[in-house]
Amino acid sequence: MKRNWIILGLVAVAVVAVFVSGRWNNDKQDGLTDHQVAAQRELEEKLKTAPKKGSAAPAFTLQSLDGSKSYEVGGARDKVLIVNFWAAWCYPCELEAPDLVRLSEKYKDSVDLYAVNATKYDRLKAAKAFVEEHGFTFPVLTDADNVAGEKYVVYSYPMSFIIGKDGVIRERIEGVIPIEQWEKHLEAAIAS
């Protein structure tokens, strides 16, 4: 009987050791430093409160790429709004750019599109060249202090938000999606 208790105790210690070791290894996976682990945890905490479908779109005001005009986001508006976060060095952003141009043209009467450049992490000259190369005719905004990026918890590019006329987020889109999916989301937002 005493032997069974000893075996049970050893099994319990082994289970605890495996659990603790697994937790430590998960934090240290892929050779992450303590700083990287802390940054990952900070991002996970921010994502818990990140704007998502059904939440009010955070307000911000940014300048256009040429500095000639300010654009505001937040609250009710006349049209559905796409807020697209991008960077010139971002290959997926380059893949998405032609679809954004098509969508902007197709839905110009019912949808506004603001392309927010991650200027804090990008070069202004590269952003201007990207806009010219892809023929953006919609407003391109600069986020030099990452104000909008922080409010929307943008951690990768491209990232887009479809915001209804009531100022409520209809979709949070991370990465590139097919244009047919864009159209489906926009049609639903326009109809609501």
C-alpha positions in Angstrom: 0.0 0.0 0.0 2.8 2.3 0.9 4.5 1.5 -2.4 1.3 2.7 -4.3 1.4 6.0 -2.6 5.1 6.5 -3.4 4.4 5.7 -7.1 1.4 8.0 -7.1 3.5 10.8 -5.6 6.3 10.3 -8.2 3.7 10.4 -11.0 2.3 13.6 -9.6 5.7 15.2 -9.4 6.4 14.1 -13.0 3.2 15.6 -14.2 3.9 18.9 -12.5 7.5 18.9 -13.9 6.2 18.3 -17.4 3.6 21.1 -17.0 6.1 23.6 -15.7 8.7 22.6 -18.3 6.1 22.9 -21.1 5.0 26.4 -19.9 8.6 27.5 -19.8 9.4 26.0 -23.2 6.3 27.7 -24.7 7.6 31.0 -23.5 11.1 30.2 -24.8 10.0 28.6 -28.0 12.0 29.4 -31.1 14.7 31.0 -29.0 12.7 34.0 -28.0 14.4 36.4 -25.7 12.7 37.6 -22.5 12.1 41.0 -24.2 10.4 39.2 -27.2 8.3 37.1 -24.8 7.2 40.2 -23.0 6.3 41.9 -26.2 4.3 38.9 -27.3 2.4 38.9 -24.1 1.8 42.7 -24.4 0.4 42.2 -27.9 -1.9 39.4 -26.6 -3.2 41.7 -23.9 -3.9 44.5 -26.4 -5.6 42.1 -28.8 -8.1 41.3 -26.0 -9.5 44.9 -26.3 -8.7 45.5 -29.9 -11.4 47.0 -32.1 -13.4 44.2 -33.7 -16.6 43.5 -35.5 -19.5 45.1 -33.6 -17.4 47.7 -31.7 -17.3 51.4 -32.3 -14.5 52.5 -34.6 -11.8 54.4 -32.7 -11.6 58.0 -33.7 -8.5 59.6 -35.2 -7.5 62.5 -37.5 -4.6 62.2 -39.9 -3.0 64.2 -42.6 -3.0 63.3 -46.3 0.2 62.0 -47.8 0.9 65.4 -49.4 -0.1 67.3 -46.2 -2.8 69.3 -47.9 -5.9 67.9 -46.0 -6.9 66.2 -42.8 -9.2 63.2 -42.6 -11.3 62.1 -39.7 -12.5 58.6 -38.7 -14.9 57.9 -35.9 -18.7 58.4 -35.5 -21.5 58.4 -38.0 -20.8 59.3 -41.7 -22.6 59.4 -45.0 -20.8 56.4 -46.5 -19.4 53.1 -45.5 -15.6 53.4 -44.9 -12.7 51.1 -45.5 -9.6 52.0 -43.4 -6.7 50.0 -44.8 -3.3 50.0 -43.0 -0.4 49.3 -45.3 3.4 49.9 -45.8 5.4 50.3 -49.0 7.8 47.4 -48.0 4.9 45.0 -47.4 4.6 42.4 -50.2 1.1 41.4 -49.3 0.1 45.1 -49.5 1.4 45.1 -53.0 -0.7 42.1 -53.9 -3.8 43.8 -52.4 -3.3 47.2 -54.0 -5.0 46.5 -57.4 -8.1 45.1 -55.6 -8.3 48.3 -53.5 -8.2 50.4 -56.6 -10.9 48.3 -58.2 -13.1 48.4 -55.1 -12.7 52.2 -54.7 -13.8 52.7 -58.3 -16.7 50.2 -58.2 -18.1 51.5 -54.9 -17.2 55.1 -55.1 -20.8 56.3 -54.6 -21.3 54.3 -51.4 -17.9 53.6 -49.9 -14.9 55.8 -48.9 -11.5 54.3 -48.7 -8.7 55.7 -46.6 -5.3 54.0 -47.0 -3.3 54.6 -43.8 0.4 54.3 -44.4 2.5 53.0 -41.5 4.7 56.0 -41.8 6.4 55.4 -38.5 7.8 52.2 -39.9 8.0 53.2 -43.6 9.8 55.8 -45.7 7.7 58.7 -47.0 9.5 58.6 -50.3 8.8 54.9 -50.7 5.1 55.4 -49.7 4.7 58.1 -52.4 6.3 55.9 -55.0 4.0 53.0 -54.0 0.9 55.2 -54.3 2.0 56.4 -57.8 2.9 53.0 -59.0 -0.4 51.5 -58.0 -2.5 54.5 -59.1 -4.2 55.2 -55.8 -6.9 57.8 -56.3 -8.4 57.5 -52.8 -7.0 59.4 -49.8 -3.7 58.2 -48.5 -3.0 59.2 -44.9 0.2 59.3 -43.0 0.5 57.8 -39.5 3.9 59.1 -38.5 3.3 58.7 -34.8 1.4 55.4 -35.1 -1.6 57.0 -33.5 -4.2 55.2 -35.6 -2.1 52.0 -35.7 -2.1 51.9 -31.9 -5.8 52.6 -31.6 -6.7 49.8 -34.0 -4.0 47.4 -32.7 -2.4 46.9 -36.1 0.4 44.4 -35.7 0.7 43.2 -39.3 0.1 44.6 -42.8 -2.2 44.8 -44.6 -5.0 45.1 -42.1 -8.3 46.6 -43.0 -11.5 47.7 -41.2 -14.9 48.1 -42.8 -16.8 50.6 -40.9 -20.6 51.1 -41.3 -22.3 54.5 -41.7 -23.1 54.3 -38.0 -19.4 54.3 -37.0 -19.5 50.6 -36.0 -16.9 48.2 -37.3 -18.4 45.6 -39.7 -15.3 43.6 -40.4 -11.7 43.4 -39.2 -9.6 41.9 -42.1 -6.1 40.7 -41.4 -4.1 40.0 -44.5 -5.1 39.7 -48.1 -8.5 38.3 -49.0 -10.1 37.6 -52.5 -11.9 40.6 -54.1 -15.1 38.5 -54.1 -14.9 38.4 -50.3 -14.3 42.1 -50.1 -17.4 42.7 -52.3 -19.5 40.4 -50.1 -18.4 42.3 -46.9 -19.0 45.7 -48.6 -22.5 44.7 -50.0 -23.5 43.7 -46.5 -22.2 46.9 -44.9 -23.9 49.1 -47.5 -27.2 47.2 -47.1 -27.2 47.6 -43.3 
